[in-house]
Amino acid sequence: MEAAELRVGFVGAGRMAGGLARGLQRSGQVPAGSIVVGAPSDRNLPAWREWGCRTTHCNLEVLQESTVVILATKPHVLPAVLQEIRPAVGPHHLIVSLVAGVTLQTLQRLLPNGTKVLRLMPNLPCVVQAGAMVFARGGGAGDEEATLLKNLLSSCGLCEEVPESYIDIHTGLSGSGVAYVYLFAEALAEGAVKMGMPGALASRIAAQTLLGAAKMMLETGEHPAKLRGDICTPGGTTIHALHQLEKGALRATVMNAVEAATNRARSLAED
């Protein structure tokens, strides 16, 4: 099925669902009129209406109006939602779950036998078509469904198929990692403010510095250690600054943060 023929439905209207929907719209992959979203209250729906999407309070209506159904509820709500929509799930549906901590095994147990189901973990920059997403396929999903999802979401950023065991790691690395980067950007800018630069200018330069560094990593394929070493000159400013970061245990602290977020994501599946 071509992306232009897709009708995409969201069960849940939170920030991550909205980010994906906006990414799909802005890229031209799926027009707003082909997107429907269901939520139990009106709290988040006005924004979706402003984007031109259809809205409903009935999850079954989302199933009736969609071929690709994206589950974006809170983890504790999902079992009841799946019980509600189960009778409406058919062989023409592709079910994609964004729900943290809910495994493919659980999804397949709660959905009809043979349901084409994929588990996806995006991050918030999908809204500006610069996200990082990974997905894993369930037993009912084949190459066609995996290719369809990857092609559809490539408009929102990097999209890679991985073993399911990597999804919680991706949460610690990239889902939560966006917040680590924002914290680092804030610290960069505040350092410049301390030294006398206006805050707004410092924030813009910090953001562009991160963007440029990321682009060099992606385009050159070089290991970050190599790129970092290329900037350091003997006795120069950068090596003096890096020494301070090493004294502050930046590397170990970031690794600990990824580990903590990954372990928390794993524990959600056990709750």
Buried (B, 14 or more C-beta within 10 A) or exposed (E): BEBEEBBBBBBBBBEBBBBBBBBBBBBEBBBBEBBBBBBEEEEBBEBBEEBEBBBBEEBBBBBBBBBBBBBBBEEEBBBEBBEBBEEBBEEEBBBBBBBBBBBBEBBBEBBBEEBBBBBBBBBBBBBEBBBBBBBBBBEBBEEEBBEBBBEBBBBBBBBEBBEBEBBBBBBBBBBBBBEBBEEBBEEBBBEBBEEEBEEEEBBEBBBEEBEEEEEBBEEEEBEEEEEBEEEBEEEEEEBEEBEEEEEEEEEEEEEEBBEEBBEBBBEBBEE
